[in-house]
Amino acid sequence: MPAALPASIPDPLGHTPARRRIALVSSVYDELVEAYPAWWVDLLGEQNHVGGIESTKWLFARSGLHPGDRALDAGAFVGGAARFLASEGVRAVALDLGRDFLAAGHRMDGGASVDWVAGLTQRLPFSEDAFRSAWCMDSYIAPRELSRVLQPGGTICLCCEVPVDSRGGVEAFIEEWRELGFDLTAHKQLSLEATQAWRAAETELVRRRPHFQERYGQRGYIAQLDMVTDLVQAYERGELGHGLFVFTKG
Ligand SMILES: C[S@@+](CC[C@H](N)C(=O)[O-])C[C@H]1O[C@@H](n2cnc3c(N)ncnc32)[C@H](O)[C@@H]1O
């Protein structure tokens, strides 16, 4: 990965400092894309969850976070949410099992203001009550472990898939958090947005088949397309839904 150009070094492309920063940031993400042939890295971008930055802002507005509070972004990828929180004055920690994702995030816009930690969400390397808010956006959710590191009165902010079938679906999901001592304080349906996002990904994989087939290999391409097609069908059959949730710890 190229090192960031110090401001004193003239940019060979003649960019102004602001343009240069944007060019460097996008080149960091582009290099990550190059190194990780996976449909979700290729097609969802650095705010790698349904609804993008708007979902991040929606959760932040309801998270109860204030400047100086500590927040955890679990399964952070390149820390799209963590870097946004840091830009709002929050002391953000980004945790992910992928060290390369963390290294890229550290070099992206706002990355220097975030603490980057390699680890698993189900075994968080933090003490009890370490955070005012714990976030998990389209990543593995470990309710007990996220609850353990959260202060009383703190919030869990989720962007996630939820079952919506006739067996209870979203109610069962909410009930599980209630049993852990949480109240649901905000919820937004994102099932339509998710269905559209997965359909768009499927369309893109098919439209640019030669490109993706070369990138993933023939079997890899079929596997990735199958994955996205299964997702689209599960959403279209009404078996899966997506949503934003804020739970507050009692
Ligand atoms: C779809 S990406 C979402 C990234 C990020 N939350 C966002 O919204 O931009 C899922 C991320 O979760 C990470 N992940 C998956 N399982 C994990 C686990 N058990 N512990 C920590 N990270 C995990 C993956 O490495 C990946 O970076």
The ligand as an ORCA input file, in Angstrom:
! r2SCAN-3c Opt
* xyz 0 1
  C     -20.322     -6.929      6.027
  S     -18.892     -6.399      6.925
  C     -19.608     -5.062      7.854
  C     -18.547     -4.097      8.286
  C     -18.919     -2.865      9.100
  N     -19.654     -3.199     10.315
  C     -19.695     -1.854      8.313
  O     -20.882     -1.712      8.572
  O     -19.116     -1.188      7.453
  C     -18.704     -7.665      8.165
  C     -17.418     -7.541      8.959
  O     -17.535     -8.311     10.144
  C     -16.311     -8.948     10.419
  N     -16.617    -10.106     11.281
  C     -17.379    -11.173     10.975
  N     -17.478    -12.001     12.029
  C     -16.769    -11.432     13.038
  C     -16.499    -11.805     14.387
  N     -16.994    -12.921     14.895
  N     -15.734    -10.996     15.141
  C     -15.221     -9.844     14.614
  N     -15.435     -9.435     13.340
  C     -16.200    -10.220     12.558
  C     -15.760     -9.286      9.051
  O     -14.356     -9.487      9.089
  C     -16.172     -8.052      8.249
  O     -15.184     -7.083      8.275
*
